């Protein structure tokens, strides 16, 4: 092996070292992107599931709200209060203040 | 090398095939494919709630369900219908009648409530399902059916308000639908990085009415009782705040159930207060006396010699009992409800002024009350007036008005002379909470304060010294006037068929309420003094207590 042959091999070694690094780097980048992509995809699927769950929950809460509203107003309605008052005997016991008996009304 | 080439050709062919397919999808059948993942949903607006003046609800929304079956997916239809009937109790025969095996989808029951739905769901029957929809719910039942109206369906099957507030303010109550455009995957889940467009709609506005539900209930009970006691065909009670035109209560009987409006004939939906015209009879007399006082054509202490019937052309005008009392004052004309006395007042007022005041009081045109279905009464043209018409109009014959027109006109007498627009909506509240208040509309002043004060005093005297004795609340000054109008049938008046009405207000010095009671064809007595008037005083007593009006 003469001087020229030896020097040519050294130049080749110098050239191939950065090429390896470049290839490894590229592979890592692709891997990172692939993992990132999979992660984003998985997250988006999870987020979609959450959205669906929340949409269902919102509907459920709205429905419950409507039902509770109906129950509340039915309980507070004059129709219902009248029935309850009759059952409890309030109407018989305490009538409205009589306009013709104002002394009594004032005494109260 | 050959194998590598084969692989290359294979990949090339695959890529080419994919490209062709993509081109086909995008260029020729884009709509078909976009429909699969791009979902557009209509966001239905929630219809506005209707409250009374104290923000207590008269109408709210409620979820309701339609139970449907898919006969082809139902394994044992006989037992299924039996089980459904055990919960709904609508009859097996009815369910079998609705069930049709040849169809893909059949509705078995409508208007189901949440509890019923839950019970049916527990049966866990494959092939049954529910369609949800929103419907109106009335916590106070049909307390104000004519006034509120109802929500029905239009020709496209969409909700639409009919009559009353629901009809008049349908667009505001309905709101605007929104649109949601989202990309969904094959499982129906939203694609987060895809299109998510939302066009926000707006829920219907909530309405706060001028109605007080306690007063409304009291009026409803009073008119229903009156119809029963006096055996009338129908009747109405309307209560208005005369200074603002706010309607406090408006009820007519018979009425309908707005939640089951489809079970009633159309004639029940019409609100007689705004949609029917009638001859007012004597309740119109104070309007002419006030007009004559305002024009200074008469004085309250002027005397009139009531000596007998008045002859106008081929007609004779008589008093209601054909009795004549000689010298009587203007106040006594009202007290005794003298027709001939009113002809005298009309004569003093003059023909031009009669026509002028008819228009000024608002007869012949709509009051613009915010309720659907108002009609305008007919007012004869200037050229069509005959001498007898000028005479009869002074005691309420030969003229037709609506009850709401009468209330609007009478408000002028008791509120200091102002024409105010009657209305039932006090406030509109949008979804964001912005409230738009409806201010009372004072159109114009047509009577002076002095005239108003004088006529109020005269009507107080009329109540206290009138032809009948009523149960007037002690310590209170109440004014009013009876009106008994015979009903014209085929051009002739039938003495046995009358419209008995009473219009009254209180307290006289500072009126807080004006009430019109009308009874159509009462059988126990044709006279308003024996039918409508007692009803008015019952209502007035309740109003004095409800509104804490102290005696003097």
Interface residues (C-beta under 8 A of the other chain):
Chain A: X44 X45 X47 X48 X49 X51 X52 X63 X66 X67 X69 X70 X73 X74 X76 X77 X78 X79 X96 X97 X99 X100 X102
Chain B: X56 X57 X60 X61 X62 X63 X114 X137 X139 X140 X141 X143 X185 X188 X189 X190 X191 X192 X193 X213 X214 X217 X473 X474 X475 X476 X541 X544 X545 X551
